[in-house]
Each structure stands twice: as C-alpha cells, then as structure tokens.
C-alpha cells in the first residue's frame, strides 16, 4: 500500500530533525512540496493522498542529499526571490532574503529616474542568477539593463531566468570581469559582490562553503577587492545623476564608504537588513 502524503512528510521531518537540521519542519515542507509540485495549500489539504513509489524514492534521494549537507534550494534547483522563481546552477550564488534590501532601496531611485527621463538603464555587476536586476526590471517596466559576470554558467542561468519571466527583451547578459567588457552609460549600477575575507571562506557554514561558488564569496585579503574595482571605475559608466547601490558585509560600512569617497562619491543612503545590520549603501558622484 502506498504511503500517504502526510506519512511521507512526517518521515522527512523526522529524518531531518534527528540529524539536527534547524527548522526541520519548514525544510521538510519545502522539499516535499517542491519535489512533488504541490502548493503549500495542497500540502495541507491532500495529506491522505497516496504518494507513488517513484515519487517517494525521489523524496528519499533528496533527503539523503540534504543530510549530506546540500541546501534545500540547491536540491530543488530553484529559489523564489521577490516573487520570481529563479533557477540555480553551480556558478550562481543562491539569492537570499537580505539581498531584497538592495532591491527595496533601489526601487524608489529607479522610479524617480523614470519619472524624470522616461526610462532607466541598469548595470548589475556580478549578476549570478540575475536576482537583483531581474527583480528591478520586473517591477519597473520602463527599465532595461545589462548583467555581467565572469562565470559563463551564471550568465546562461541568468538568461534562462530572464526568458522564463518574459524579461529577455530588456535584459542583456555579458561575460565581463567587472567593467572589462562593459560599454555605454547607465543610470543605476548595482552589485552584490564577493565580500568575504579570503581566510574566512573556509570557515563558513558548509551549506554556503561547499555549494555557493567561491568566486561569488571571496572578496580578497580584506574582503574589499570588488569594492575597489567598482569604486575606481563606476564614474566612467554613470549618467550625470547616476547612482551606485551595493550590498555589503555587516562590518563594511566604514571601509566601503571611505573607498567611494576617495573616488569622488558621496554616500546618500544606507539601509539595514532583516537582522538590523548595515547591508546596503547608495552612492552618487560628488558634483
């Protein structure tokens, strides 16, 4: 007799809890619903429904992967970000809720630019899945932009994500080491660059250390390499009233601000993440 959905869900929750997985109930629901193509409501209302042996085997294989340290969303191959379901791949950082703070901060800025000139052109440095720029394009139909990344795998994933949400016509993905292959002028430059100190990367939680690409994590000896590159070159690619919005590490407000001030920028806004830590800085060229 086939196991019921309730029984499968309970077994997954129990396996994760016994292995010490934090919030085992939530992760069990995410895995089972994601693998079986169920909505949260269906997960609750179809508990007595039988689960086919093949589907149950798929769930058990996923649990094995989770217990080996692979994150839930890596197993599912996708993650939701501001209402967009984004594909993940080995070359992409898994987008996380804190990064939504950057999109929140840039939204009113993009609105103001569009109100002033009828359109807004955005450059996303280190685009990964495209989470930041695709969210901005989705929420601002008169915006368009370019996402650059050093990883060909990440760029292919970003293109797929753009196409999947009807944004391909307003999005260009380009292989570039920061500004090396960038041309043109932009109204907004955004980035969630690598900012972890090199010596700390190997000490991160294994979900991050073993499954997010090191290229998207390692910010150099002091964690500031990417910010130096962005600060030193951004002005050449910004419109007269352009802005730069950045995600930062919780302790990098002062150092990143100093780098940009030394490159002729002024800080116009800072924002905190869901945990109350400094997470976003917005700069505009002086003068």
N, C-alpha and C positions, 0 to 999 in steps of 0.2 A: 504494500500500500504506500502510495506517495506521501511524503511528508507535507504538512500544511505550511503555508507561508509563515504563520505565527511560530511554528516549530523551528523552521529554518532561521528566522530572525533571532529567536531565543538562543539557538545553538551558536550563532555567530557572536552575539553579545557575550555569551558565557566564555567562549574561547578567547575573545579579546580581553575581557576583564581578568581572566585567570593569568593572562600573560602580562598584566599590568598596564595595558593600554589606557591612557587617560581618556575619559568620556567615551567609554566603550559602547554605550547605548547609541550615542549620536553616530559614531563611526559605523556601527552595525547597520543602522538605518540608511546611511549614505551608500554603503557598499551594496546592500541587498536591493534597494530601490534603483540605484544606478545600473547594476548588472542586469536586473530583470525588467528595466524600462518602466518602472512604476512611479507615479507621483506620490508625494507624501500622504495625500488623502487615500490613495489606493492601498498604500502600505497599511493603513489603519483599518480600512473597510473590507479588505479582501483576505483577512487573516485565516479564514477557514479554507481558502482555495488551495488545491494541491499544487505542488511545485514539481515539475517534470524532473526526472533523474539527470538529464543533461544540464538543466539549469542549476540544479543543486550541485552538480560537480563543478560548474563554473564558479559558483559561490565559494565552494570549499577551496578551490585553487586560489581564489583571490585572498581568502583568509590566510592561507599559507604564505602568500607574498607579503601580506600586511605584518604577519608575525615575524617575518624576516627583516622587517624594517622599512618596507616600501610604503610611502604615504598613500592614503586612500585615493586622492585625486590623481596621482600618478597611475595607480592601478586602473582607475576608470578612464584615464586618458583625456580628461577634460575637467574644467572648473568654471563655475559661474563667477562673473565679475561685473557688477553693476547691471545685471540683467542680461548680459551677453554670455552665452556658453562658449568658452574658448578651448580649443584643442591644445593639448600639451605635447611636447616632444622632448627628447633628450637634450636638445640645445636651448631649451627655454626655461627661464625661471618660472616657478609656479606663482602666479599672481596672488597676492594676499590682501586681506581687507585694509591693512594700513595704507596701501598704495591708493585706495579710493580717496584718501585725504588729499592727495595731489590733484586728482580729477575734480574734487569739490572746490579746491582753491582756484583752479584754472577756469572753471566754468563761467563765473561772472566776468572774468577778464576776456574770455572769448566772446561772450555776449556783447561786451562794450565795444570790442574791436569791430564786430559785425555791424553793430548799430551805427558806428562811425563811418565805415567804408564799404559795407555790404558783403564782405567776405572775410575769412581769416585763414591764413596758411600756417600750418603747424609742422614742426620738425620734432620727431621723437628719437632721441639718441639712445641706442641700446634697446630697441623696441621689443625684443623677445616675442611673446605671444601677440604683441600689439595691444595689450590690455589698455594702456593709457590713451594712446592716440585713437584707437577704435572706439573707445568709450566717448571721447570728445567728439569724434565725427558722428557717432550715433545720436548724441544729444544735441548736436549743433549742425543741422543740415546744410548750412551755408559755409561750413568749414571743409577744408581739404588738407592733405598733408603727405609727408614722407616719413617712413620709419626706417632707420638704418640699424644695422647690426653687423658684427664681424662673423657671425655664425650663419652659414648657408641654410642649415637645418632650421634655425629660428626664423629666418626670412620666409622659408617655404611654409612654415606653420602660420606666420602672421598673414601671409597671402590667403591661405585657406580660411583663416578666421574672418578676414575681410570679406571674402567671397560668400561665406556662409551667412553673413549678416547683411548682405546687399550693400557693402561699402567699398567694393573693389574699384568703382569708378572714381572715387575720391581719395584713394589710398595708393601710394607707390612704395614698395619695399625695395631697399637698395643696400647692397653689401658695401660697408664702409667702416674704417677704423676711426670712430668719431667723425670728424669732418672731412676725412681724406677724399671721399667721393661725393661730397655734398656741393651743390651749386644753387644759386638763387638766393632770394631774400625771404625771410619768414617773419610772421608777426609774433609767433609764440614758439619757443624752444622748451621742450620738456624732457626730463630724464629721471629714471630710477637707476642710477649707475651702480656698479660694484663698489661697495664702501666698507667691506670687512677688512680689517688689518690682516695681512697675509699670515702672520704667525697664529692667528686665532681661528682661521678657517677650519683647520683640522680638529678644533675643539668644539665645533658647532654640534647641535643635536644631529643624530645620524640621519633623520628624515631629510634634513637640509644638506648636510655634508656629503652624503652618499648619493643624492638624487637630483639636487639642483646643480647646474653646470658651474664648475669653479670659475669659469670666465665671467659669469654673472655675479659672483660673490667677492672675488679677491680684488681689493682696492689698493694693493701695494703695501709697502712697509708701514705707512701711517694711515692707510685707508683713503687717502686723498688724491691718488693719481688721476682718477677720472675727473674730479672737480677741477684740477689744474688744467687739464686739456680743455674742458668746457669753458672755464673762465677765460682762458687765454685767447680763444678763437671765436666765441659766440658773437661778439660785436660785429664782426665782418658779415654775419649772415642775418642780422636783425634789422627789421624795418625801423624807421625813426622812433616810433613809440613802442617798439617791441619789448617783450618780457621773457625772462627765463624762469621756469619753475622746476624745482628739484626736490626729490626725496632725499633725506639724509639719515644717517645713523643718529641714535638718541643723544650722543655726546658730541656731535659735529657742528652744531650751530655756529659757535665762535670761529673755529678754523675755516669753515667753508665761507662764512661771511667775510672774513679777512682776505681770503683769496680773491673773491669777487670785487671787493672794494679796491684792492690793489690793481685790478684790471679795469677799473673805471666804471664800476656798477654801484648802485645803492640798493640797500635792502628795503623793499616796500611792503612785505607781508611775511609773516611766519604763521604756521598752523601746527597744532598738536594732533597726535594720533588718538586712537580709541583708548589708549592707556595713559593719556595725558603727557606723553613725551614729545619733545620737539621732533617734527617729522618732515615738514615742508618749508622751504624758503623760496621766496619770489623776489627776483631782482630786475631792475631796469637800468639801462645805461645812464650815467650822470650826464646832464646837459642835453 
